[in-house]
C-alpha cells in the first residue's frame, strides 16, 4: 500500500512538473533565428538552422492554386499531383527509386490559392535531394502514360467523395458563398472537368503559374546557412521569372450576402444530414485574427466548446459540432459545422442558431475567456516543434504577409484580450443577419422544413457539379 501511494505521489509530481514545463514552454516560445533573402529572379528563400537531429525539411509555396483554374476546374490540383510523375532527368520509377533509396519524402498538393511542395531528408543527402526538388518544381514532364493513370485514379476518387457528404460539403460551401468569385473554384474539380484535362493543359498551367517571383522556399534543419545559400542560389537562379504572378480576379471584393439562403443538396440514401451555417469571414491578415482564435475556442473551437456541449453533450443530436474561421489571403468564410439524424435536422440547426444568438447577445464571461486563453496558448507551441512545421510556417509567413511578431507576440496578444474587446469582435465578425446554409441530406424528408431559414436552392449530389 505504501509503495502504491509513493508511486502515485511520484506520478502526480511528474504530471504537475510536466504541466509547469508546458506553461513555461508556452511562455518562452519565440521563433528561432532565420535568414531571408531574395534571388534576382524574385524567388524568396528562408533558411533556419536546427542542429538537434541530422535532418532537413524543405517547403515551397507557389502561386498556383485553384483560383487560377479559370474554366478548367481541377487543373491546379491535378498539376500539383502530376509533379511527381517524372522530371527532365528522372522518370516516375527513377524518381521514386532515388528518393526511396535515401529515405526522403516528397509531397505535392494544391490548395485554394497556392501549390505546396515539401520534403524531408537526411542532411547527408541534401545535394542529391535538393537537385531532385529543383527539377520537380521547375522541370516536370507530365508523362502522358503516367498522367492517364493519375487521371483515372482521380476520377474514381471524385466518384467516391460524393458518397460521403463531409468530403464534398466544403466545395458546395465555397461555391455557394463566393458565388462568381474565383475563391468559389472547387479544388478537386468535377469528373467532367478533370476528365477533359490534357498533358498540354498541365504544361500550359505550369508555364503560366510556376514562377519564382511570387514564390518562396524555406529550408530548416542541420546545415550551414552560408553553404545552403550558395547551393540554392546555384540551383534556382536559372529559373525564369514569369510575366505575372497574380490573378486580377482574386483581388476583386467578395460580395457579402444580402439575404438568407439555403443550398439543399439532395442525397436520396442519406441517413443523416450534414450542414454548414455561416457567412463571410476574415482574411488571414486581419488584425483581429488572434482575438478571433480565442473567442472561437469558446464558441466552437474545442471539444468543450458551447456548440459541442449543446449539440453533443447535452442533447445527443450529434457526435460533434464545431465552428471555424477559414481565412484566405484576401477573404475568408465563417462556418458552423455538424451532422445529425435526418429526423433531427431542424432541431440541430435551431440549436446551433440559438448558441450563436447567445454568443452575440451575451458574449463570454471572464472564466470562459481565461480558459480559452490558456487553451490557445497551450496549443500554440506544439504547432512549431518540428523542422517540417517550422519550414511550413516560414512559407506561410511569406504567403500571408506576416512576420515573426505574430509568433513572438502571440502570448502577449492572447493575454491582452479583454472582455470588451472580445465583445467587439463577436459583434463585428460573427454573422447575425443574412445567414447562409448548406445542407446535404434526404430532400424528401427535410426540404419542407428548410424554408424558414431562407430562400431554398436545390441540387442533386449525383450531379457532376457544385
Backbone torsions as a table, in degrees:
resi	resn	phi	psi	omega
1	UNK	NA	-45.4	179.1
2	UNK	-61.6	-38.7	-179.8
3	UNK	-63.2	-41.8	-180.0
4	UNK	-63.9	-42.6	178.9
5	UNK	-62.9	-40.4	179.6
6	UNK	-62.9	-45.5	-180.0
7	UNK	-64.6	-42.2	178.8
8	UNK	-61.4	-38.9	178.0
9	UNK	-64.1	-42.2	177.7
10	UNK	-62.8	-41.8	179.4
11	UNK	-61.9	-44.6	178.9
12	UNK	-61.8	-41.1	178.8
13	UNK	-63.1	-40.5	179.5
14	UNK	-63.6	-43.8	179.9
15	UNK	-62.4	-44.7	-179.7
16	UNK	-62.7	-44.3	179.7
17	UNK	-66.7	-36.8	177.9
18	UNK	-63.4	-41.2	178.6
19	UNK	-64.0	-42.5	178.5
20	UNK	-63.0	-40.7	-179.9
21	UNK	-63.8	-39.8	178.4
22	UNK	-63.7	-43.6	178.9
23	UNK	-63.5	-40.4	177.9
24	UNK	-63.6	-40.9	179.6
25	UNK	-62.3	-42.7	179.6
26	UNK	-63.5	-40.6	-177.1
27	UNK	-68.4	-33.5	-173.5
28	UNK	-93.3	-3.2	-171.4
29	UNK	-66.5	124.0	174.8
30	UNK	-135.0	152.0	177.6
31	UNK	-68.7	126.9	178.5
32	UNK	-59.2	158.8	-179.0
33	UNK	-62.3	144.4	178.1
34	UNK	-147.4	164.4	176.7
35	UNK	-116.0	141.6	179.1
36	UNK	-130.4	133.0	176.2
37	UNK	-149.1	164.3	-176.9
38	UNK	-126.8	131.8	177.6
39	UNK	-77.8	160.7	179.8
40	UNK	-56.8	-26.3	179.7
41	UNK	-82.8	1.3	175.6
42	UNK	100.1	-5.7	-179.5
43	UNK	-71.4	126.0	176.9
44	UNK	-92.8	134.6	-177.0
45	UNK	-127.8	134.2	176.3
46	UNK	-114.8	136.9	176.9
47	UNK	-127.7	130.3	178.4
48	UNK	-136.9	115.8	179.7
49	UNK	-80.7	132.6	175.9
50	UNK	-141.5	106.2	-169.6
51	UNK	-101.1	11.7	-177.2
52	UNK	-64.0	-40.7	178.5
53	UNK	-132.0	150.3	-174.4
54	UNK	-81.6	56.6	178.1
55	UNK	-130.1	161.2	179.7
56	UNK	-132.5	137.7	174.4
57	UNK	-114.2	140.4	-176.2
58	UNK	-124.2	133.7	176.2
59	UNK	-137.7	133.9	177.0
60	UNK	-129.7	142.9	175.0
61	UNK	-127.7	133.3	-176.2
62	UNK	-132.0	146.4	-178.2
63	UNK	-75.9	72.9	-173.8
64	UNK	-145.5	50.6	-179.6
65	UNK	-98.2	-172.4	-175.9
66	UNK	-63.3	-22.0	178.8
67	UNK	-64.3	-14.2	179.8
68	UNK	-100.9	7.9	-177.7
69	UNK	-69.4	-25.7	-173.7
70	UNK	55.2	-120.3	-177.9
71	UNK	-92.1	-2.8	-177.0
72	UNK	-101.9	74.2	-175.1
73	UNK	-58.9	131.2	-179.6
74	UNK	92.0	-1.4	-176.0
75	UNK	-66.5	-44.1	-179.4
76	UNK	-61.6	-43.4	-178.3
77	UNK	-65.8	-45.7	179.7
78	UNK	-65.4	-37.8	178.3
79	UNK	-63.5	-44.2	179.3
80	UNK	-61.9	-45.1	178.3
81	UNK	-62.6	-35.2	-175.4
82	UNK	-79.0	-6.2	175.7
83	UNK	-59.7	-25.7	-176.9
84	UNK	-89.8	7.4	-177.6
85	UNK	-86.5	2.1	179.0
86	UNK	133.0	155.9	-179.7
87	UNK	-129.3	-174.9	180.0
88	UNK	-56.3	-37.9	-175.7
89	UNK	-102.2	-14.1	-173.7
90	UNK	-133.5	130.3	168.6
91	UNK	-72.3	171.2	178.8
92	UNK	-58.4	-48.2	178.0
93	UNK	-61.6	-38.9	179.5
94	UNK	-66.5	-41.1	179.6
95	UNK	-61.7	-46.9	179.8
96	UNK	-64.5	-39.5	-179.4
97	UNK	-65.5	-44.3	-179.0
98	UNK	-62.5	-44.3	-179.3
99	UNK	-70.4	-40.8	179.6
100	UNK	-64.8	-36.7	-177.2
101	UNK	-61.1	-35.5	-179.7
102	UNK	-100.5	5.3	177.7
103	UNK	69.8	29.5	-178.8
104	UNK	-92.7	143.1	175.7
105	UNK	-97.0	157.0	175.5
106	UNK	-146.5	125.3	178.6
107	UNK	-130.3	134.8	176.0
108	UNK	-133.2	134.3	179.3
109	UNK	-158.5	147.8	174.0
110	UNK	-98.5	151.0	172.7
111	UNK	-120.6	-171.8	179.6
112	UNK	-58.0	-39.3	-173.7
113	UNK	-109.3	-27.1	-167.7
114	UNK	-142.1	171.8	169.5
115	UNK	-114.7	136.4	179.7
116	UNK	-115.1	135.8	174.1
117	UNK	-123.1	126.7	-179.2
118	UNK	-136.9	154.5	-178.9
119	UNK	-155.8	154.3	174.5
120	UNK	-136.8	134.7	-174.2
121	UNK	-156.2	164.0	178.7
122	UNK	-69.5	142.8	-177.9
123	UNK	-57.7	-33.6	-177.7
124	UNK	-68.8	-17.9	-177.8
125	UNK	-103.0	15.4	-172.4
126	UNK	-61.3	-38.8	-178.5
127	UNK	-62.5	-46.4	180.0
128	UNK	-64.8	-49.0	-174.1
129	UNK	-70.5	-39.9	178.9
130	UNK	-62.0	-37.8	177.8
131	UNK	-65.0	-39.6	177.5
132	UNK	-65.8	-44.8	-179.6
133	UNK	-61.2	-37.7	176.2
134	UNK	-58.6	-44.0	-179.9
135	UNK	-71.0	-37.0	178.0
136	UNK	-58.9	-41.5	-178.0
137	UNK	-79.0	-43.5	-170.3
138	UNK	-103.7	-19.3	-174.9
139	UNK	-135.9	47.3	175.6
140	UNK	-72.9	152.6	-177.9
141	UNK	-104.7	-19.3	-177.4
142	UNK	51.7	51.9	-178.3
143	UNK	-45.6	128.9	-171.6
144	UNK	-63.6	-40.6	179.9
145	UNK	-66.3	-45.7	179.5
146	UNK	-67.1	-36.1	179.0
147	UNK	-64.2	-39.8	179.1
148	UNK	-61.0	-41.8	178.7
149	UNK	-67.5	-41.8	177.9
150	UNK	-62.2	-41.5	-179.3
151	UNK	-62.6	-41.9	179.4
152	UNK	-65.5	-40.9	177.4
153	UNK	-63.2	-40.1	179.8
154	UNK	-64.4	-39.8	179.0
155	UNK	-64.1	-39.6	177.2
156	UNK	-63.9	-42.3	179.6
157	UNK	-63.9	-38.2	177.9
158	UNK	-64.1	-39.0	177.2
159	UNK	-63.8	-45.7	-178.4
160	UNK	-66.4	-35.2	-176.8
161	UNK	-60.1	-34.3	-177.9
162	UNK	-72.9	-7.9	174.8
163	UNK	-80.7	-16.1	-177.6
164	UNK	-122.6	102.1	-176.3
165	UNK	-51.1	-37.9	-178.7
166	UNK	-66.3	-16.7	178.1
167	UNK	-80.4	-22.6	-173.8
168	UNK	-120.7	-10.2	-175.3
169	UNK	-61.6	-31.2	178.3
170	UNK	-61.8	-37.4	178.8
171	UNK	-69.8	-41.4	175.2
172	UNK	-61.6	-41.7	-178.8
173	UNK	-60.9	-51.5	-178.5
174	UNK	-61.7	-43.8	-179.8
175	UNK	-62.4	-38.0	-178.3
176	UNK	-73.2	-46.5	-176.6
177	UNK	-71.4	-46.7	-174.3
178	UNK	-84.8	-7.6	176.1
179	UNK	48.7	-118.9	-175.3
180	UNK	-84.7	3.5	-179.3
181	UNK	-77.8	153.3	-178.4
182	UNK	-66.1	-18.6	174.9
183	UNK	-66.1	-14.5	176.6
184	UNK	-83.0	-6.7	179.8
185	UNK	-61.3	124.0	178.3
186	UNK	-70.8	127.8	-177.7
187	UNK	-57.6	-44.4	-174.3
188	UNK	-75.3	-23.2	-172.3
189	UNK	76.8	-169.3	177.3
190	UNK	-123.2	168.9	179.6
191	UNK	-60.3	-40.4	-178.8
192	UNK	-65.3	-44.9	-177.0
193	UNK	-72.2	-42.6	-179.1
194	UNK	-68.6	-36.0	-179.9
195	UNK	-64.7	-22.6	-179.1
196	UNK	-88.9	-12.3	-175.0
197	UNK	-68.9	142.1	-177.6
198	UNK	-121.1	169.4	175.9
199	UNK	-57.7	-39.7	179.8
200	UNK	-63.4	-36.9	178.0
201	UNK	-62.3	-44.2	-179.4
202	UNK	-66.2	-42.5	178.5
203	UNK	-63.3	-40.8	179.6
204	UNK	-65.4	-43.0	178.8
205	UNK	-63.2	-41.6	179.6
206	UNK	-62.8	-45.2	-179.9
207	UNK	-62.8	-38.5	-175.8
208	UNK	-77.6	-28.4	-169.2
209	UNK	-121.0	-19.1	-178.9
210	UNK	-90.4	82.7	-176.7
211	UNK	-114.5	151.1	173.4
212	UNK	-70.9	-37.8	176.4
213	UNK	-72.9	127.6	-174.3
214	UNK	93.2	-1.7	-179.8
215	UNK	-116.1	162.9	178.0
216	UNK	-145.7	151.0	175.7
217	UNK	-126.9	137.2	174.7
218	UNK	-125.1	133.7	178.3
219	UNK	-125.9	123.6	-177.0
220	UNK	-129.5	131.0	176.4
221	UNK	150.2	-153.1	-171.3
222	UNK	-89.6	89.4	180.0
223	UNK	-158.1	168.7	172.5
224	UNK	-93.3	126.6	-177.9
225	UNK	-59.8	-39.9	-179.5
226	UNK	-62.6	-44.7	179.9
227	UNK	-67.1	-43.9	-178.8
228	UNK	-65.8	-37.8	177.8
229	UNK	-60.6	-42.5	179.4
230	UNK	-65.2	-41.8	-178.7
231	UNK	-65.5	-46.5	-178.4
232	UNK	-68.9	-35.9	176.6
233	UNK	-61.6	-44.0	179.3
234	UNK	-65.9	-41.7	-176.6
235	UNK	-70.8	-40.8	-169.1
236	UNK	-107.4	-3.0	-178.7
237	UNK	-67.3	-27.8	-178.1
238	UNK	-83.0	-5.0	177.1
239	UNK	-66.0	121.2	-172.1
240	UNK	-74.0	132.5	177.8
241	UNK	-64.0	140.1	179.7
242	UNK	-87.7	163.0	-179.9
243	UNK	-79.3	-25.3	179.4
244	UNK	-149.6	136.1	178.9
245	UNK	-119.3	17.9	-177.8
246	UNK	-148.6	152.3	175.1
247	UNK	-100.9	129.6	179.7
248	UNK	-62.7	-30.4	-176.2
249	UNK	-65.8	-31.7	-174.9
250	UNK	-69.4	-25.0	-179.6
251	UNK	-84.1	-5.5	177.5
252	UNK	-66.0	142.5	-179.6
253	UNK	-65.0	143.0	175.9
254	UNK	-89.9	122.1	-176.7
255	UNK	-73.3	131.5	175.8
256	UNK	-74.2	143.3	-179.9
257	UNK	-63.6	142.7	-178.2
258	UNK	-105.3	-1.5	177.5
259	UNK	-156.2	156.6	178.0
260	UNK	-74.1	135.4	-178.4
261	UNK	-136.6	153.7	177.0
262	UNK	-128.0	123.9	170.6
263	UNK	-99.6	114.6	178.0
264	UNK	-102.0	117.5	177.6
265	UNK	-104.0	111.3	-175.5
266	UNK	-78.5	128.8	172.2
267	UNK	-128.9	101.9	-170.0
268	UNK	-56.9	-34.0	-175.7
269	UNK	-96.0	12.4	-176.4
270	UNK	-67.9	134.1	174.6
271	UNK	-99.9	-12.1	176.9
272	UNK	-140.1	163.7	179.6
273	UNK	-111.0	131.4	176.4
274	UNK	-109.0	133.8	-178.4
275	UNK	-146.3	152.6	169.9
276	UNK	-116.4	144.6	172.0
277	UNK	-133.2	134.0	177.8
278	UNK	167.9	-140.9	-177.7
279	UNK	178.0	-155.9	-179.9
280	UNK	-68.9	138.7	-179.5
281	UNK	-110.8	-127.6	-175.7
282	UNK	-133.8	159.7	172.4
283	UNK	-82.1	164.7	-178.4
284	UNK	-65.4	-25.7	-177.4
285	UNK	-86.1	2.6	-178.3
286	UNK	-58.3	131.2	-177.6
287	UNK	-64.6	-17.0	179.3
288	UNK	-97.6	14.9	-174.9
289	UNK	-59.7	-42.8	179.8
290	UNK	-67.0	-43.7	179.2
291	UNK	-60.1	-38.5	179.6
292	UNK	-67.0	-34.5	176.5
293	UNK	-61.7	-40.1	-179.3
294	UNK	-68.9	-50.7	-177.9
295	UNK	-62.0	-42.7	-177.5
296	UNK	-69.5	-21.3	173.1
297	UNK	-60.0	-41.7	178.3
298	UNK	-67.7	-45.6	-172.4
299	UNK	-73.8	-50.2	-175.8
300	UNK	-158.0	19.6	-172.0
301	UNK	-99.7	2.1	178.1
302	UNK	-150.4	173.0	-174.9
303	UNK	-63.0	-33.0	-179.5
304	UNK	-92.6	22.2	-178.5
305	UNK	-71.9	164.7	178.9
306	UNK	-59.9	-43.1	-179.0
307	UNK	-61.9	-47.4	-177.4
308	UNK	-67.6	-38.2	176.2
309	UNK	-59.9	-45.9	-175.7
310	UNK	-69.8	-45.9	-172.0
311	UNK	-90.2	-25.5	179.5
312	UNK	-105.7	-59.8	-171.0
313	UNK	-68.9	-48.9	-172.6
314	UNK	-85.4	-29.9	-175.1
315	UNK	-115.1	-19.4	-178.6
316	UNK	67.2	25.2	-178.3
317	UNK	-79.1	-17.7	-176.2
318	UNK	-155.7	168.0	173.7
319	UNK	-88.8	-10.3	180.0
320	UNK	-178.0	141.6	176.8
321	UNK	-138.5	143.6	-177.2
322	UNK	-150.0	171.7	173.0
323	UNK	-141.2	156.4	-178.3
324	UNK	-159.9	146.1	165.4
325	UNK	-93.5	126.9	-176.0
326	UNK	-113.0	90.0	-172.2
327	UNK	-84.1	148.1	168.9
328	UNK	-119.0	-174.0	179.0
329	UNK	-62.8	-43.4	-171.8
330	UNK	-117.3	-4.4	-180.0
331	UNK	-160.4	-159.8	179.4
332	UNK	168.2	171.1	177.0
333	UNK	-129.3	161.4	170.4
334	UNK	-119.8	136.4	178.2
335	UNK	-147.6	142.8	168.3
336	UNK	-94.2	136.9	-174.6
337	UNK	-134.5	132.9	172.3
338	UNK	-167.0	-176.3	177.2
339	UNK	-147.6	157.9	-177.2
340	UNK	-158.3	171.8	175.5
341	UNK	-62.6	150.0	179.7
342	UNK	-54.2	-41.5	-175.9
343	UNK	-66.5	-22.3	-177.5
344	UNK	-110.1	22.5	-176.9
345	UNK	-55.3	-58.7	-175.9
346	UNK	-72.6	-27.2	176.1
347	UNK	-62.7	-43.2	178.7
348	UNK	-69.2	-40.9	179.2
349	UNK	-63.8	-43.4	179.0
350	UNK	-62.9	-39.4	-179.5
351	UNK	-66.8	-41.4	177.1
352	UNK	-59.9	-40.8	179.3
353	UNK	-67.2	-35.5	177.8
354	UNK	-66.5	-38.0	177.8
355	UNK	-66.1	-41.4	176.9
356	UNK	-62.7	-42.8	179.3
357	UNK	-62.8	-40.1	178.7
358	UNK	-63.6	-40.6	177.7
359	UNK	-60.2	-44.1	-176.6
360	UNK	-72.0	-35.1	-178.2
361	UNK	-82.4	-39.8	-172.0
362	UNK	-107.4	-16.2	-176.7
363	UNK	65.4	-157.9	178.7
364	UNK	-120.2	157.2	-179.2
365	UNK	-98.2	174.9	-175.4
366	UNK	-61.8	-39.1	-179.4
367	UNK	-63.6	-45.4	179.1
368	UNK	-64.9	-40.3	179.7
369	UNK	-63.9	-44.7	179.3
370	UNK	-62.5	-44.3	178.7
371	UNK	-60.5	-44.2	180.0
372	UNK	-65.5	-39.8	177.3
373	UNK	-59.0	-48.0	-179.2
374	UNK	-62.8	-39.9	179.8
375	UNK	-64.0	-49.1	-177.7
376	UNK	-63.0	-41.7	178.9
377	UNK	-65.8	-38.0	179.8
378	UNK	-69.2	-32.5	-179.4
379	UNK	-81.6	-14.9	-172.3
380	UNK	-71.6	-55.1	-176.6
381	UNK	-58.8	-39.8	-178.9
382	UNK	-61.7	-14.8	177.5
383	UNK	-72.8	-15.2	-173.5
384	UNK	-132.0	42.5	-177.4
385	UNK	-90.5	-36.5	-174.3
386	UNK	-95.2	163.5	177.9
387	UNK	-63.1	-35.7	178.2
388	UNK	-65.1	-41.9	177.9
389	UNK	-64.2	-39.7	179.5
390	UNK	-68.6	-39.1	178.1
391	UNK	-63.1	-42.4	178.3
392	UNK	-66.7	-36.6	176.6
393	UNK	-59.7	-43.1	-178.3
394	UNK	-64.2	-41.2	177.7
395	UNK	-71.3	-30.1	173.3
396	UNK	-65.4	-39.7	177.6
397	UNK	-58.3	-42.1	178.3
398	UNK	-65.7	-49.7	-172.0
399	UNK	-65.4	-43.4	-175.3
400	UNK	-94.9	-3.7	172.2
401	UNK	76.4	31.7	173.8
402	UNK	-115.4	162.9	-177.9
403	UNK	-118.8	-168.4	-174.6
404	UNK	-65.9	-14.7	179.1
405	UNK	-63.2	-28.7	176.4
406	UNK	-61.6	-41.3	179.6
407	UNK	-75.8	-51.6	-172.8
408	UNK	-67.2	-28.7	-179.0
409	UNK	-104.0	9.5	-174.2
410	UNK	-59.2	-51.4	-178.1
411	UNK	-62.9	-41.2	178.9
412	UNK	-60.5	-43.2	-179.4
413	UNK	-69.0	-36.3	176.5
414	UNK	-65.5	-49.2	-178.6
415	UNK	-63.1	-29.7	-176.7
416	UNK	-78.7	-8.0	-178.2
417	UNK	-69.7	124.3	-179.1
418	UNK	-101.3	166.4	176.6
419	UNK	-60.5	-38.1	179.0
420	UNK	-64.0	-42.0	178.5
421	UNK	-67.5	-38.9	177.1
422	UNK	-60.6	-43.1	178.2
423	UNK	-61.5	-38.2	-178.8
424	UNK	-67.2	-42.6	-179.1
425	UNK	-70.9	-32.6	175.5
426	UNK	-61.9	-47.0	-179.3
427	UNK	-63.9	-36.0	-173.7
428	UNK	-82.4	-37.2	-167.8
429	UNK	-113.0	-24.7	179.1
430	UNK	-82.0	121.7	-173.3
431	UNK	-65.1	138.9	178.9
432	UNK	-109.7	-48.4	-175.3
433	UNK	-112.7	164.4	177.2
434	UNK	53.9	43.1	179.1
435	UNK	-65.5	149.5	179.4
436	UNK	-112.0	140.8	-176.7
437	UNK	-128.9	131.7	168.8
438	UNK	-120.6	122.7	-173.0
439	UNK	-128.1	123.5	175.3
440	UNK	-112.9	119.9	-177.8
441	UNK	-176.9	-167.6	-177.8
442	UNK	-83.1	102.1	-172.1
443	UNK	-60.8	-36.2	-177.4
444	UNK	-59.7	-24.4	-178.6
445	UNK	-101.9	-26.5	-173.3
446	UNK	-111.8	-17.7	-174.6
447	UNK	-56.3	-46.5	-177.6
448	UNK	-62.1	-21.5	-176.1
449	UNK	-87.9	-8.3	-171.7
450	UNK	-92.3	-14.3	-175.5
451	UNK	-60.5	-27.1	-177.9
452	UNK	-67.9	-16.7	-178.4
453	UNK	-89.8	-19.7	-178.7
454	UNK	155.8	-175.8	179.0
455	UNK	-66.2	126.8	-174.8
456	UNK	-96.4	126.7	172.0
457	UNK	-113.5	135.9	-173.0
458	UNK	-116.5	137.7	173.3
459	UNK	-131.2	165.3	174.9
460	UNK	-109.7	130.8	-177.0
461	UNK	-65.6	-24.6	179.3
462	UNK	-75.3	-15.5	176.2
463	UNK	-70.3	143.5	-176.3
464	UNK	-86.8	62.7	179.8
465	UNK	-161.7	171.3	175.0
466	UNK	-122.6	NA	NA
